[in-house]
Each structure stands twice: as C-alpha cells, then as structure tokens.
Amino acid sequence: MQILPVAIEQDHPRFANTVMSLVAVCIGALAFIWPALLNGYPLVFSDTHVFIAQPAPGFFNWDKPFIYGPWMLLLHSWRSLWWVAAAQALLLSQLLWLTAACVARRALHRHLLTCFALGLVSTAPWFASFLMPDIFAGLAVLALFVLGFDRAISTWLKRWVVIVASLAIAVHLSHLIIAATCLCVVLLFRPRRFLLALVPLLIALVALVGTSYLAFGKFSVSPHGSVFMLARLSADGHTQPILDKYCASRTWHLCEWSERLPTDSDRFLWDGTGVVWSHPDGPIGLAPEASEIVRAVVTERPLQVLVSSVKNTVNQMSMIKLGDTLHSDYLDLTVEKVLREYFPDAEVQRFQSSLQAHNELLTKGLFGQFERYNLVMQGVVCLSLALSLYLLLTQPKFAGPLVVMLCVGFVANALATGALSKPHDRYQARVSWLLLLPPLMLIGRRPRK
C-alpha cells in the first residue's frame, strides 16, 4: 500500500519506513478501541479502582504490585481514563507490527488485516479497552518475541521494546511466569539473544522488589503472595491434612478453621468474615503463617499438588469467554467512588452514562448476542490453533519460533492463573487472541531474509 510518493520512498527510505510504521500503528489501534466506544467509556472492573487510587498520597493495597496504577497516572493525569485505553490499543498495534516484521517483510495492508481480524473475532479489543493489567499478558509475550527474534531492530526501538516489556511483566505477578517460560523459547531458538530478552524480566523484578520495600519495608517480589497460594491449596484439599498433622503443636490461625476451610479460593480470600479477614491483622498478618503452611504442603504432598496444578491448568486453558467482567457489580462503590474523589465531574458523568454502569453492556452491547459472539471467538481460536500446528509441521523453520512462543505463552498463562490462583474465563480470554497470530501473519507470506 503506497503511503508516500515513490520518489520520497526511494530517496528517503528511513523516513518513509517511519511514516509507514506510524500510519500502520495508528490505524491498527482503531480496531482495538471499539468496545470502549460501544460502551461509551473504557471497560472497568471493581479492582480498577485500586489501580486508579494507587498513586494517591496515603493509599496502599496489600495484594497488587504498585506498577500499573502509576503508569495509568502518567496517561490520565487525574483528568480522563480514555487516554489509558488509547495507549493500550496503540501498544498492541505497535507490537503486532513489530512481531510481523520479525518473520516477513513489513506490509501495511497485512498489518491492517491482522488488526481488524483480531478486532472482529478475538478478545483482543475487549482487553485493550479494559482498564486492568490483563492486556499486558499478551503484550509481554509479543515484546519478548521481538527482542528475541528481530535481527534488524534499531537501537532506539530495541530500548523502547525493553521498556514496554519490563512494564508488561511487572504489572501483574502472573506475568513473571509467562515471561520466564517465553525466555526458554528464546534460549531454544535464538540463544544469542537470550541476554537481551532477559533484561526486561530483571528490570521487572527490581521494580517489584523496590516498590514492595517502599510500601511494606520488605525486599520481596510478592510480600503477601503466600496468602493466594494458601487459598489455592486449600481449595484443592491439600491444606487440611497439614492442619490435621500440626495443629496440636502449632498456634496457627488456620487451625481455628480446621474441617471448615472453604472449597472456593475466592471465598477463602475475599469473604469479609472468612479465613483471611478474621485474622486480627488481616491478610498481611496471615502471610507469615501462610508461607509456613504452603511450604509444608509443597514439601509433604508434592505429587498431589502437581496433579492438582495440571488439572487446574488444563481447565483454565479451555475457559475462553467474555462476560465475567462486563457487569456493573460494585462499580458504584469502587470505580465511581474514586472517580468522584480524584477526577472532574465531567469524567464521572461520562462513566455514569456508559452501558456498563447501567449493567446494560451484556444485554444491549452487540444487540445482546454475546453468547453467539463467544461461540464464534471460541471457534476461531480452535481453527487458528489447528492452522498454527499445520504451519509448524509443514514449515518448521519459518513458523516454528512464532508458533512455539505464542503457544508457550498461552499455556504459561493458564499455569500462572489457573494453577496458582483460580480458573476464570477472563484469565484465559485475555491471551486467547495470541493463537490467531500465526495464521494471520504467516499464511501466504515468505520468510524475511
């Protein structure tokens, strides 16, 4: 697709490439912002309010890294959250552009085809428009692929991708596992680029440890992560045998809940009168005890824990569906509350006028056809996976790195969320669009020389 006059492209190829890249990224981003436009406001979740309030003086939370909220502040400046959704759409479009350039010649029409196909029949736009760290799970995979496999990337662009990858990994603890597994793919196919691809993970770890120390005075990636792991192990039935064995000689808070531990990890964590919040010091006070119990469970029941983890991972991989974050539950008590406190009245009114705020997004959005839309997306994912495997078998040298990287990222996401937290539709839906990329980017194209 011709962007500039031929004479300019011939005399100033670098300028022409820059212009083409900017045009491609900006137009492609439009495909990922339409759910927010449909809703009348960026999509939010009850937890979104935590990230909005994170940079506010005196605010702290015990369960989320202090990364995504400050990044949001750089964009919204307490004025409008639309800038955050726009930035996420642009980052997604740019990384798709760079990923495609790793395997074939840059082509504007092919990039736009990829973006608008993803925009129509994948979950990508719903998470690019969603003000939570979820979209960065997939962005981390793409950024690490670019660092590992693009031989022609410029120095400044390489530095930019390192920054984006570092942010993508640091915004959510599950992304550490995704990044670590993707680095194994880089080590397998392109060992000379491993150290470069490793840099974002190291930066993310430093950022997480540093913010944990500032917030809690502890040098730890996740000072209270053991509470989440304890909830998962308890739901899988592994904690009770440890309590039976040790409660006679221990003063654990959990012993008070022996024989009545919740079988749902979400209830374990968030029930206001349940296991975690009945502790005198809440989850922060429970964390040291949780670490001790988790260590005992993993040491004494390794095979049982492994079997449960595999089951939860497989279960998570099959859960690809939109809807569990598109309702209005608690948004008036969480998101609207922080908007009223920190943002102009006009922003509050924009949120209040959205379909989601009225709990109408699932019924009026897409004319109430979300179930059919989910079926279409699930079918496209299955077809794309089959085509990706075909490409891997027929053109292993050409398709191998991309197919393996994206499939590994998909499985690693299921492990990091399903096995270590709890299987949810949202968790796997956030990366399911990765599986569409090999067919969209590789079919009908020649390898980049």
Contacts in CASP RR format, 6 or more apart in sequence:
PFRMAT RR
TARGET T0000
AUTHOR 0000-0000-0000
METHOD contacts of the structure
MODEL  1
MQILPVAIEQDHPRFANTVMSLVAVCIGALAFIWPALLNGYPLVFSDTHV
FIAQPAPGFFNWDKPFIYGPWMLLLHSWRSLWWVAAAQALLLSQLLWLTA
ACVARRALHRHLLTCFALGLVSTAPWFASFLMPDIFAGLAVLALFVLGFD
RAISTWLKRWVVIVASLAIAVHLSHLIIAATCLCVVLLFRPRRFLLALVP
LLIALVALVGTSYLAFGKFSVSPHGSVFMLARLSADGHTQPILDKYCASR
TWHLCEWSERLPTDSDRFLWDGTGVVWSHPDGPIGLAPEASEIVRAVVTE
RPLQVLVSSVKNTVNQMSMIKLGDTLHSDYLDLTVEKVLREYFPDAEVQR
FQSSLQAHNELLTKGLFGQFERYNLVMQGVVCLSLALSLYLLLTQPKFAG
PLVVMLCVGFVANALATGALSKPHDRYQARVSWLLLLPPLMLIGRRPRK
1 107 0 8 1.000
1 108 0 8 1.000
1 109 0 8 1.000
3 16 0 8 1.000
3 19 0 8 1.000
3 20 0 8 1.000
3 23 0 8 1.000
3 108 0 8 1.000
4 16 0 8 1.000
4 19 0 8 1.000
4 20 0 8 1.000
8 15 0 8 1.000
8 16 0 8 1.000
9 16 0 8 1.000
17 106 0 8 1.000
20 106 0 8 1.000
20 108 0 8 1.000
21 97 0 8 1.000
21 106 0 8 1.000
23 108 0 8 1.000
24 93 0 8 1.000
24 97 0 8 1.000
24 106 0 8 1.000
24 108 0 8 1.000
24 111 0 8 1.000
24 112 0 8 1.000
25 90 0 8 1.000
25 93 0 8 1.000
25 94 0 8 1.000
25 97 0 8 1.000
26 90 0 8 1.000
26 93 0 8 1.000
27 112 0 8 1.000
27 115 0 8 1.000
28 93 0 8 1.000
28 96 0 8 1.000
28 111 0 8 1.000
28 112 0 8 1.000
28 115 0 8 1.000
28 116 0 8 1.000
29 86 0 8 1.000
29 89 0 8 1.000
29 90 0 8 1.000
29 92 0 8 1.000
29 93 0 8 1.000
29 115 0 8 1.000
30 89 0 8 1.000
31 93 0 8 1.000
31 115 0 8 1.000
31 116 0 8 1.000
31 118 0 8 1.000
31 119 0 8 1.000
31 120 0 8 1.000
31 125 0 8 1.000
32 88 0 8 1.000
32 89 0 8 1.000
32 92 0 8 1.000
32 93 0 8 1.000
32 115 0 8 1.000
32 118 0 8 1.000
32 119 0 8 1.000
32 124 0 8 1.000
32 125 0 8 1.000
32 128 0 8 1.000
32 129 0 8 1.000
33 85 0 8 1.000
33 86 0 8 1.000
33 89 0 8 1.000
33 125 0 8 1.000
33 128 0 8 1.000
33 129 0 8 1.000
34 119 0 8 1.000
34 125 0 8 1.000
34 129 0 8 1.000
35 43 0 8 1.000
35 125 0 8 1.000
35 126 0 8 1.000
35 129 0 8 1.000
35 130 0 8 1.000
36 42 0 8 1.000
36 43 0 8 1.000
36 82 0 8 1.000
36 85 0 8 1.000
36 129 0 8 1.000
38 355 0 8 1.000
38 361 0 8 1.000
38 365 0 8 1.000
38 366 0 8 1.000
39 129 0 8 1.000
39 354 0 8 1.000
39 355 0 8 1.000
39 356 0 8 1.000
39 361 0 8 1.000
39 365 0 8 1.000
40 350 0 8 1.000
40 353 0 8 1.000
40 354 0 8 1.000
40 355 0 8 1.000
41 81 0 8 1.000
41 82 0 8 1.000
41 350 0 8 1.000
41 351 0 8 1.000
41 353 0 8 1.000
41 354 0 8 1.000
41 356 0 8 1.000
41 357 0 8 1.000
42 81 0 8 1.000
42 82 0 8 1.000
42 84 0 8 1.000
42 85 0 8 1.000
42 129 0 8 1.000
42 130 0 8 1.000
42 131 0 8 1.000
43 85 0 8 1.000
43 126 0 8 1.000
43 129 0 8 1.000
43 130 0 8 1.000
43 131 0 8 1.000
43 325 0 8 1.000
43 326 0 8 1.000
43 356 0 8 1.000
43 361 0 8 1.000
44 81 0 8 1.000
44 130 0 8 1.000
44 131 0 8 1.000
44 132 0 8 1.000
44 331 0 8 1.000
44 335 0 8 1.000
44 351 0 8 1.000
44 356 0 8 1.000
45 130 0 8 1.000
45 131 0 8 1.000
45 132 0 8 1.000
45 325 0 8 1.000
46 329 0 8 1.000
46 330 0 8 1.000
46 331 0 8 1.000
46 333 0 8 1.000
46 334 0 8 1.000
46 335 0 8 1.000
47 64 0 8 1.000
47 132 0 8 1.000
47 334 0 8 1.000
48 131 0 8 1.000
48 132 0 8 1.000
48 334 0 8 1.000
48 335 0 8 1.000
49 334 0 8 1.000
49 335 0 8 1.000
49 337 0 8 1.000
49 338 0 8 1.000
50 61 0 8 1.000
50 64 0 8 1.000
51 64 0 8 1.000
51 68 0 8 1.000
51 69 0 8 1.000
51 72 0 8 1.000
51 131 0 8 1.000
51 132 0 8 1.000
51 133 0 8 1.000
52 69 0 8 1.000
52 72 0 8 1.000
52 81 0 8 1.000
52 131 0 8 1.000
52 335 0 8 1.000
52 338 0 8 1.000
52 339 0 8 1.000
52 342 0 8 1.000
53 59 0 8 1.000
53 338 0 8 1.000
53 341 0 8 1.000
53 342 0 8 1.000
54 61 0 8 1.000
54 64 0 8 1.000
54 66 0 8 1.000
54 68 0 8 1.000
54 69 0 8 1.000
54 70 0 8 1.000
54 73 0 8 1.000
55 69 0 8 1.000
55 70 0 8 1.000
55 72 0 8 1.000
55 73 0 8 1.000
56 342 0 8 1.000
60 215 0 8 1.000
62 223 0 8 1.000
62 224 0 8 1.000
62 283 0 8 1.000
62 284 0 8 1.000
63 224 0 8 1.000
63 225 0 8 1.000
63 227 0 8 1.000
63 228 0 8 1.000
63 283 0 8 1.000
65 170 0 8 1.000
65 171 0 8 1.000
65 172 0 8 1.000
65 173 0 8 1.000
65 208 0 8 1.000
65 211 0 8 1.000
66 211 0 8 1.000
66 214 0 8 1.000
66 215 0 8 1.000
67 167 0 8 1.000
67 170 0 8 1.000
67 171 0 8 1.000
67 207 0 8 1.000
67 208 0 8 1.000
67 211 0 8 1.000
68 132 0 8 1.000
68 133 0 8 1.000
68 136 0 8 1.000
68 171 0 8 1.000
68 172 0 8 1.000
71 167 0 8 1.000
71 171 0 8 1.000
72 81 0 8 1.000
72 84 0 8 1.000
72 131 0 8 1.000
75 83 0 8 1.000
75 84 0 8 1.000
75 87 0 8 1.000
76 83 0 8 1.000
76 84 0 8 1.000
78 342 0 8 1.000
78 343 0 8 1.000
79 343 0 8 1.000
79 344 0 8 1.000
79 347 0 8 1.000
80 343 0 8 1.000
80 347 0 8 1.000
80 350 0 8 1.000
81 131 0 8 1.000
81 343 0 8 1.000
81 347 0 8 1.000
84 131 0 8 1.000
85 128 0 8 1.000
85 129 0 8 1.000
85 131 0 8 1.000
88 128 0 8 1.000
88 129 0 8 1.000
88 135 0 8 1.000
89 125 0 8 1.000
89 128 0 8 1.000
89 129 0 8 1.000
91 139 0 8 1.000
91 164 0 8 1.000
92 124 0 8 1.000
92 128 0 8 1.000
92 135 0 8 1.000
92 139 0 8 1.000
93 115 0 8 1.000
95 139 0 8 1.000
95 142 0 8 1.000
95 143 0 8 1.000
95 146 0 8 1.000
95 161 0 8 1.000
95 164 0 8 1.000
96 111 0 8 1.000
96 114 0 8 1.000
96 115 0 8 1.000
96 118 0 8 1.000
96 142 0 8 1.000
96 437 0 8 1.000
97 106 0 8 1.000
97 111 0 8 1.000
98 142 0 8 1.000
98 146 0 8 1.000
98 150 0 8 1.000
98 153 0 8 1.000
98 157 0 8 1.000
98 161 0 8 1.000
99 142 0 8 1.000
99 145 0 8 1.000
99 146 0 8 1.000
99 402 0 8 1.000
99 437 0 8 1.000
99 441 0 8 1.000
100 106 0 8 1.000
100 107 0 8 1.000
100 110 0 8 1.000
100 111 0 8 1.000
100 114 0 8 1.000
100 441 0 8 1.000
101 150 0 8 1.000
101 152 0 8 1.000
101 448 0 8 1.000
102 145 0 8 1.000
102 146 0 8 1.000
102 149 0 8 1.000
102 150 0 8 1.000
102 402 0 8 1.000
102 448 0 8 1.000
103 149 0 8 1.000
103 398 0 8 1.000
103 401 0 8 1.000
103 402 0 8 1.000
103 441 0 8 1.000
103 442 0 8 1.000
103 445 0 8 1.000
103 447 0 8 1.000
103 448 0 8 1.000
104 110 0 8 1.000
104 441 0 8 1.000
104 442 0 8 1.000
104 445 0 8 1.000
104 446 0 8 1.000
104 447 0 8 1.000
104 448 0 8 1.000
105 445 0 8 1.000
105 446 0 8 1.000
105 448 0 8 1.000
110 441 0 8 1.000
110 445 0 8 1.000
113 440 0 8 1.000
114 437 0 8 1.000
114 440 0 8 1.000
114 441 0 8 1.000
117 436 0 8 1.000
117 440 0 8 1.000
118 124 0 8 1.000
118 125 0 8 1.000
118 433 0 8 1.000
118 436 0 8 1.000
118 440 0 8 1.000
119 125 0 8 1.000
121 376 0 8 1.000
121 377 0 8 1.000
121 380 0 8 1.000
121 436 0 8 1.000
122 377 0 8 1.000
122 380 0 8 1.000
122 381 0 8 1.000
122 432 0 8 1.000
122 433 0 8 1.000
122 436 0 8 1.000
123 320 0 8 1.000
123 322 0 8 1.000
123 377 0 8 1.000
123 429 0 8 1.000
123 430 0 8 1.000
123 432 0 8 1.000
123 433 0 8 1.000
124 135 0 8 1.000
124 433 0 8 1.000
126 322 0 8 1.000
126 429 0 8 1.000
127 134 0 8 1.000
127 135 0 8 1.000
127 429 0 8 1.000
127 430 0 8 1.000
128 135 0 8 1.000
130 325 0 8 1.000
132 325 0 8 1.000
133 171 0 8 1.000
133 172 0 8 1.000
133 175 0 8 1.000
134 172 0 8 1.000
134 426 0 8 1.000
134 430 0 8 1.000
135 430 0 8 1.000
136 167 0 8 1.000
136 168 0 8 1.000
136 169 0 8 1.000
136 171 0 8 1.000
136 172 0 8 1.000
136 175 0 8 1.000
137 168 0 8 1.000
137 172 0 8 1.000
137 174 0 8 1.000
137 175 0 8 1.000
137 178 0 8 1.000
137 413 0 8 1.000
137 430 0 8 1.000
137 431 0 8 1.000
138 168 0 8 1.000
138 178 0 8 1.000
138 409 0 8 1.000
138 413 0 8 1.000
138 430 0 8 1.000
138 431 0 8 1.000
138 433 0 8 1.000
138 434 0 8 1.000
139 164 0 8 1.000
139 165 0 8 1.000
139 168 0 8 1.000
140 165 0 8 1.000
140 168 0 8 1.000
140 169 0 8 1.000
140 175 0 8 1.000
140 178 0 8 1.000
140 179 0 8 1.000
140 182 0 8 1.000
140 200 0 8 1.000
141 178 0 8 1.000
141 182 0 8 1.000
141 405 0 8 1.000
141 406 0 8 1.000
141 409 0 8 1.000
141 431 0 8 1.000
141 434 0 8 1.000
142 434 0 8 1.000
143 161 0 8 1.000
143 164 0 8 1.000
143 165 0 8 1.000
143 168 0 8 1.000
143 200 0 8 1.000
144 165 0 8 1.000
144 179 0 8 1.000
144 182 0 8 1.000
144 183 0 8 1.000
144 186 0 8 1.000
144 197 0 8 1.000
144 200 0 8 1.000
144 405 0 8 1.000
145 182 0 8 1.000
145 401 0 8 1.000
145 402 0 8 1.000
145 405 0 8 1.000
145 406 0 8 1.000
146 153 0 8 1.000
146 161 0 8 1.000
147 153 0 8 1.000
147 158 0 8 1.000
147 161 0 8 1.000
147 162 0 8 1.000
147 165 0 8 1.000
147 186 0 8 1.000
147 193 0 8 1.000
147 196 0 8 1.000
147 197 0 8 1.000
147 199 0 8 1.000
147 200 0 8 1.000
148 186 0 8 1.000
148 190 0 8 1.000
148 193 0 8 1.000
148 194 0 8 1.000
148 196 0 8 1.000
148 197 0 8 1.000
149 186 0 8 1.000
149 189 0 8 1.000
149 190 0 8 1.000
149 193 0 8 1.000
149 401 0 8 1.000
149 402 0 8 1.000
153 161 0 8 1.000
158 196 0 8 1.000
162 196 0 8 1.000
162 199 0 8 1.000
162 200 0 8 1.000
162 203 0 8 1.000
165 179 0 8 1.000
165 200 0 8 1.000
166 199 0 8 1.000
166 200 0 8 1.000
166 203 0 8 1.000
166 204 0 8 1.000
166 207 0 8 1.000
167 204 0 8 1.000
168 175 0 8 1.000
168 200 0 8 1.000
169 175 0 8 1.000
169 176 0 8 1.000
169 178 0 8 1.000
169 179 0 8 1.000
169 200 0 8 1.000
169 201 0 8 1.000
169 204 0 8 1.000
170 203 0 8 1.000
170 204 0 8 1.000
170 207 0 8 1.000
170 208 0 8 1.000
173 208 0 8 1.000
173 221 0 8 1.000
173 222 0 8 1.000
173 225 0 8 1.000
174 413 0 8 1.000
174 416 0 8 1.000
174 417 0 8 1.000
174 420 0 8 1.000
174 421 0 8 1.000
175 204 0 8 1.000
175 416 0 8 1.000
176 201 0 8 1.000
176 204 0 8 1.000
176 205 0 8 1.000
176 221 0 8 1.000
176 416 0 8 1.000
177 412 0 8 1.000
177 415 0 8 1.000
177 416 0 8 1.000
177 420 0 8 1.000
178 409 0 8 1.000
178 412 0 8 1.000
178 413 0 8 1.000
178 416 0 8 1.000
179 200 0 8 1.000
179 201 0 8 1.000
179 204 0 8 1.000
180 201 0 8 1.000
180 412 0 8 1.000
181 408 0 8 1.000
181 409 0 8 1.000
181 411 0 8 1.000
181 412 0 8 1.000
181 415 0 8 1.000
182 197 0 8 1.000
182 405 0 8 1.000
182 408 0 8 1.000
182 409 0 8 1.000
182 412 0 8 1.000
183 194 0 8 1.000
183 197 0 8 1.000
183 198 0 8 1.000
183 201 0 8 1.000
184 408 0 8 1.000
185 401 0 8 1.000
185 404 0 8 1.000
185 405 0 8 1.000
185 408 0 8 1.000
186 193 0 8 1.000
186 194 0 8 1.000
186 197 0 8 1.000
186 405 0 8 1.000
187 194 0 8 1.000
188 404 0 8 1.000
189 400 0 8 1.000
189 401 0 8 1.000
189 404 0 8 1.000
190 401 0 8 1.000
205 221 0 8 1.000
208 221 0 8 1.000
208 222 0 8 1.000
209 219 0 8 1.000
209 220 0 8 1.000
209 221 0 8 1.000
210 219 0 8 1.000
212 218 0 8 1.000
212 219 0 8 1.000
212 220 0 8 1.000
212 221 0 8 1.000
212 222 0 8 1.000
212 223 0 8 1.000
213 219 0 8 1.000
216 223 0 8 1.000
216 284 0 8 1.000
223 284 0 8 1.000
223 287 0 8 1.000
224 283 0 8 1.000
224 284 0 8 1.000
224 287 0 8 1.000
224 290 0 8 1.000
225 287 0 8 1.000
225 290 0 8 1.000
226 287 0 8 1.000
226 290 0 8 1.000
226 291 0 8 1.000
226 294 0 8 1.000
227 269 0 8 1.000
227 276 0 8 1.000
227 283 0 8 1.000
227 286 0 8 1.000
227 287 0 8 1.000
227 290 0 8 1.000
228 265 0 8 1.000
228 269 0 8 1.000
228 420 0 8 1.000
228 421 0 8 1.000
229 290 0 8 1.000
229 294 0 8 1.000
229 420 0 8 1.000
230 239 0 8 1.000
230 254 0 8 1.000
230 268 0 8 1.000
230 286 0 8 1.000
230 290 0 8 1.000
230 293 0 8 1.000
230 294 0 8 1.000
231 265 0 8 1.000
231 266 0 8 1.000
231 268 0 8 1.000
231 269 0 8 1.000
231 276 0 8 1.000
231 422 0 8 1.000
232 265 0 8 1.000
232 312 0 8 1.000
232 419 0 8 1.000
232 420 0 8 1.000
232 421 0 8 1.000
232 422 0 8 1.000
233 239 0 8 1.000
233 293 0 8 1.000
233 294 0 8 1.000
233 297 0 8 1.000
233 305 0 8 1.000
234 240 0 8 1.000
234 261 0 8 1.000
234 262 0 8 1.000
234 265 0 8 1.000
234 268 0 8 1.000
234 275 0 8 1.000
235 262 0 8 1.000
235 263 0 8 1.000
235 264 0 8 1.000
235 265 0 8 1.000
235 268 0 8 1.000
235 422 0 8 1.000
236 305 0 8 1.000
236 308 0 8 1.000
236 312 0 8 1.000
237 261 0 8 1.000
237 263 0 8 1.000
237 308 0 8 1.000
238 297 0 8 1.000
238 301 0 8 1.000
238 304 0 8 1.000
238 305 0 8 1.000
238 308 0 8 1.000
239 254 0 8 1.000
239 261 0 8 1.000
239 293 0 8 1.000
239 297 0 8 1.000
240 258 0 8 1.000
240 259 0 8 1.000
240 261 0 8 1.000
241 301 0 8 1.000
242 293 0 8 1.000
242 296 0 8 1.000
242 297 0 8 1.000
242 300 0 8 1.000
242 301 0 8 1.000
243 252 0 8 1.000
243 254 0 8 1.000
243 255 0 8 1.000
243 258 0 8 1.000
243 261 0 8 1.000
243 293 0 8 1.000
244 258 0 8 1.000
246 252 0 8 1.000
246 296 0 8 1.000
247 255 0 8 1.000
247 258 0 8 1.000
252 289 0 8 1.000
252 292 0 8 1.000
252 293 0 8 1.000
253 278 0 8 1.000
253 279 0 8 1.000
253 286 0 8 1.000
253 289 0 8 1.000
254 261 0 8 1.000
254 275 0 8 1.000
254 289 0 8 1.000
254 293 0 8 1.000
256 278 0 8 1.000
257 274 0 8 1.000
257 275 0 8 1.000
261 268 0 8 1.000
261 275 0 8 1.000
262 268 0 8 1.000
262 271 0 8 1.000
262 274 0 8 1.000
262 275 0 8 1.000
264 422 0 8 1.000
265 421 0 8 1.000
265 422 0 8 1.000
266 422 0 8 1.000
267 274 0 8 1.000
268 274 0 8 1.000
268 275 0 8 1.000
268 276 0 8 1.000
269 276 0 8 1.000
269 283 0 8 1.000
270 276 0 8 1.000
271 277 0 8 1.000
272 278 0 8 1.000
275 286 0 8 1.000
276 282 0 8 1.000
276 283 0 8 1.000
276 286 0 8 1.000
277 283 0 8 1.000
279 285 0 8 1.000
279 286 0 8 1.000
297 305 0 8 1.000
298 305 0 8 1.000
308 419 0 8 1.000
309 415 0 8 1.000
309 419 0 8 1.000
309 420 0 8 1.000
310 419 0 8 1.000
312 418 0 8 1.000
312 419 0 8 1.000
312 422 0 8 1.000
312 423 0 8 1.000
313 411 0 8 1.000
313 414 0 8 1.000
313 415 0 8 1.000
313 418 0 8 1.000
313 419 0 8 1.000
314 414 0 8 1.000
315 418 0 8 1.000
315 423 0 8 1.000
316 413 0 8 1.000
316 414 0 8 1.000
316 415 0 8 1.000
316 417 0 8 1.000
316 418 0 8 1.000
316 419 0 8 1.000
316 423 0 8 1.000
316 424 0 8 1.000
316 427 0 8 1.000
316 428 0 8 1.000
317 410 0 8 1.000
317 411 0 8 1.000
317 414 0 8 1.000
317 428 0 8 1.000
318 428 0 8 1.000
319 423 0 8 1.000
319 424 0 8 1.000
319 425 0 8 1.000
319 427 0 8 1.000
319 428 0 8 1.000
319 429 0 8 1.000
320 374 0 8 1.000
320 377 0 8 1.000
320 378 0 8 1.000
320 381 0 8 1.000
320 425 0 8 1.000
320 428 0 8 1.000
320 429 0 8 1.000
320 432 0 8 1.000
321 374 0 8 1.000
321 378 0 8 1.000
321 425 0 8 1.000
321 429 0 8 1.000
322 370 0 8 1.000
322 373 0 8 1.000
322 374 0 8 1.000
322 377 0 8 1.000
322 425 0 8 1.000
322 429 0 8 1.000
323 362 0 8 1.000
323 370 0 8 1.000
323 374 0 8 1.000
323 425 0 8 1.000
323 426 0 8 1.000
324 424 0 8 1.000
324 425 0 8 1.000
324 426 0 8 1.000
325 426 0 8 1.000
326 356 0 8 1.000
326 361 0 8 1.000
326 362 0 8 1.000
326 370 0 8 1.000
327 356 0 8 1.000
327 359 0 8 1.000
327 361 0 8 1.000
327 362 0 8 1.000
328 356 0 8 1.000
328 357 0 8 1.000
328 358 0 8 1.000
328 359 0 8 1.000
331 356 0 8 1.000
331 357 0 8 1.000
332 357 0 8 1.000
335 351 0 8 1.000
336 348 0 8 1.000
336 351 0 8 1.000
336 352 0 8 1.000
336 357 0 8 1.000
339 347 0 8 1.000
339 348 0 8 1.000
339 351 0 8 1.000
340 348 0 8 1.000
351 357 0 8 1.000
354 361 0 8 1.000
355 361 0 8 1.000
355 364 0 8 1.000
355 365 0 8 1.000
362 368 0 8 1.000
362 370 0 8 1.000
366 373 0 8 1.000
377 432 0 8 1.000
380 436 0 8 1.000
381 432 0 8 1.000
381 435 0 8 1.000
381 436 0 8 1.000
384 435 0 8 1.000
384 436 0 8 1.000
384 438 0 8 1.000
384 439 0 8 1.000
385 407 0 8 1.000
385 435 0 8 1.000
387 438 0 8 1.000
387 439 0 8 1.000
387 443 0 8 1.000
388 399 0 8 1.000
388 403 0 8 1.000
388 406 0 8 1.000
388 407 0 8 1.000
388 435 0 8 1.000
388 438 0 8 1.000
388 439 0 8 1.000
389 403 0 8 1.000
391 398 0 8 1.000
391 399 0 8 1.000
391 400 0 8 1.000
391 403 0 8 1.000
391 438 0 8 1.000
391 439 0 8 1.000
391 442 0 8 1.000
391 443 0 8 1.000
392 399 0 8 1.000
392 400 0 8 1.000
392 403 0 8 1.000
392 404 0 8 1.000
395 442 0 8 1.000
397 447 0 8 1.000
398 442 0 8 1.000
398 447 0 8 1.000
399 438 0 8 1.000
399 442 0 8 1.000
402 437 0 8 1.000
402 438 0 8 1.000
402 441 0 8 1.000
402 442 0 8 1.000
403 438 0 8 1.000
406 434 0 8 1.000
406 435 0 8 1.000
406 437 0 8 1.000
406 438 0 8 1.000
407 435 0 8 1.000
409 431 0 8 1.000
409 434 0 8 1.000
410 428 0 8 1.000
410 431 0 8 1.000
410 432 0 8 1.000
410 434 0 8 1.000
410 435 0 8 1.000
413 427 0 8 1.000
413 428 0 8 1.000
413 430 0 8 1.000
413 431 0 8 1.000
414 427 0 8 1.000
414 428 0 8 1.000
417 423 0 8 1.000
417 424 0 8 1.000
417 427 0 8 1.000
417 428 0 8 1.000
418 424 0 8 1.000
418 427 0 8 1.000
421 427 0 8 1.000
END
